[in-house]
Amino acid sequence: MEKFFKIKERGTTVKTEVFAGITTFMAMAYILMVNAGMFADLPEVSYNAIYIATAISAVVGTLLIGLLANLPLAQASGMGLNAFFVYTVCFGFGLSYANALTLVLFDGLVFIILTVTGLRKIIFDAIPKSVKAAIPAGIGLFIAFLGFQNAGLVIKDEATLVNLASFNVLSGNASWADIMPMFVTLLILIVICVMSIKKIKGAVLWGILDGAVVYYLLGLTIPGFYDGFQEKISLNPFLAFGDFGKEAFFKVFTKGFDYSDYLANHSVSSLVILIATTALAFCLVDMFDTMGTLYGACSQGKLLTKEGEVPNMNKAMLADALATTVGSVCGTSTVTTFVESSAGIAEGGRTGLAAMVSAALFFIAMFFSPIASLIPGCATSAALIYVGILMIKCVKDIEWNDISIAAPAFITIVMMPFTYNISYGIAFGLITHVYIKIFSGKAKEVNIGTYIITILFFLMFFLTH
């Protein structure tokens, strides 16, 4: 173990690595419930199926990054990318769950090719700094917006499009049954924040569990809350594996390439452009998310090389690409490195042994799906909002005094939640950057790759909308 993971060389111990792995798992185990709950909105797949798919892909991805790159990081279905999959690709563009999985498969295969050939860095360099810095913040706002909507706090309004849900019990506009889940979301959000301030490990997971307890206790105050509750639950963990096998596993191949439903209302050219541009969006978001997380986490743990680079960067990227490919076969969205891995690094994790521990815990968690399925949406909504808070902090790296940087960054950030689409935010950020450079006489400063990607986004808008 010492020879493979170089434990002494990196100034750590087996005990420290074990505790670091446990900490990382505790910090990101919420993804099992949040991801499953998000996908459960789709008619073709259930909570149980995606819970198992998420756990398996997390096990594979975390093992790969630990064994290939020897880094104390963990991977799972990425937040933001899962929302893009469900709410934009499926509900927005009209593709089926299986169709959308083919785009994730393309993402993984393309990433493998780009990583092996070294082209991934060239594409990354083609995105201007202003847009790169803004992407996590835009995704954070989008995720938080989803959290507020799922909690019922933000609702549709004919006059203003969105509005705050009513809390007015006295006028009869709302009842305690309506307000209670919203109350739980706000309460648990505060609880998660306080636990984070006190540096309690796994604050998000503990917050979700606390939210579930509060929700069911308050349910006692609502007449009829528990009617039929017993019939809805099952304590057999293997039922989830059955749902996984029937609804998610291998669906990318058995049904994914059948686009007949989409083609019934759209042209072939529209489908081709949609596949190309949406797969590109998956690739771009995954790439920036992974690279940013790798640099940030390794910098925090002082793991960067003398040249200021992530050790075994290409191997870490390859692990990400392979995990995404496996995730598509299992039936979940793009797998990426989690920023919550920083919690394990802060605990002292320095080697891939910590990743092995996290992977083992994800494997064990697969058999607790019946318990996880009892977690209410109002509790996971609080986690979504909190993740949004974490992701918005990148705005501090944006040079707001330089309008040529501030404008593309701002457009990137706001267009994601405003259009309910991550790729649109990236597209408008790129377009704004390119036109500002052109009309300010600095067209030569724009990377040729930036022009190419911007043109692809233009094609997406003109041919699919």
Disulfide bonds with the S-S distance in Angstrom:
none
